Amino acid sequence: MSIIAWIVLGLLVGLIAKAIMPGAERIGIIVTTILGVVGAMLGGFLATAFGFGDPIDEVFDISTWIAAIVGALIILFVWNAISDRRRAA
């Protein structure tokens, strides 16, 4: 995938993950894009580690989107857990 495809995928996946995961995180569009890109990388790594092949190969492949969204949700969950702990302290 090209870098532009990664950025567009990251932005869309970050927005989808923020819509799915409840929480009041106040992150901007750049951090949302980074969330999506890193989530896609994490999702691809986990899918490959569990033997589901190479899901992050084509932008318009459904396995790419599923792996990227799952990875972004994991990162967003960790983000919310860390920020909730900081607010409580």
N, C-alpha and C positions, 0 to 999 in steps of 0.2 A: 504494500500500500504506500501511496505517496504521503508526504508530510501533511499536505492539505486534507487528504482523506482522513488521516488520524485526527486532525484538529476538528474537522466537522463531526466525525464520529464521536469524539470526546465531548464536544459541546452537547450534542443531542443525547448521548448516554448520560451525561451529568444531569441534564434537565429531567430526563426520565427517572433517574435514581432519586433526585430530590422530590419529584412528584410522588413516588411510591413510598419512600421512607418518611414517616412522620417525624416532625421536629421543627424547631424554629432556628435552624442554622442561617446565619446571615452572611452568606458568601457571595461574592460577585461573579460576574460572567467568566473572568479569567480563571479563578479558582474552580469554578464549575467545570470548565473545559479541562483543566489539569486533573480534576477528580475523574472525569470520564476517560481521559487518556490513560492514567495510571490504573484505573479500574479495568480497562480493556486489557492492559498488559498483565495485571494480576489474574483476571479471569482466564486469559489465554494460557498463562503458566499453570494455573490450577487444573484446567481442562486437560492439558497435555500430561500433567503429572498423574491424573486419574485415568488416563488412557482413552480420552475421547478424541484423539487425533489432534490436528492443528486448526482450532476454530478461528483464529485471527488471521485469515488469509485473504478474504475478499470483503469489501465494504458492504455489498448487498447480499451477503450470505446470512441466513437466520442464525446460524451457530455463532457467528461473529457477534451479533447483537445480544444474544442470550448470554454468552460468556462475558461480554463487556458490561452488561447491566448487572449481572451477579457480582462481578468484581467491584464495580462502583458502589453497589449496595453494601458490600463488606467494608469498604473503605469509609463510607458514610456512617455506618454503624460504629466503627471505631472512632471516627471523628466526633460523633455525638457523645459517645461514652467518655472520651477525654475531656470534651468541653463541659459536660455536665459535672464531672468530678472537679474541674477548676471552679465552676460557679458555686459548688457546695462548700469549697474550702475557704 
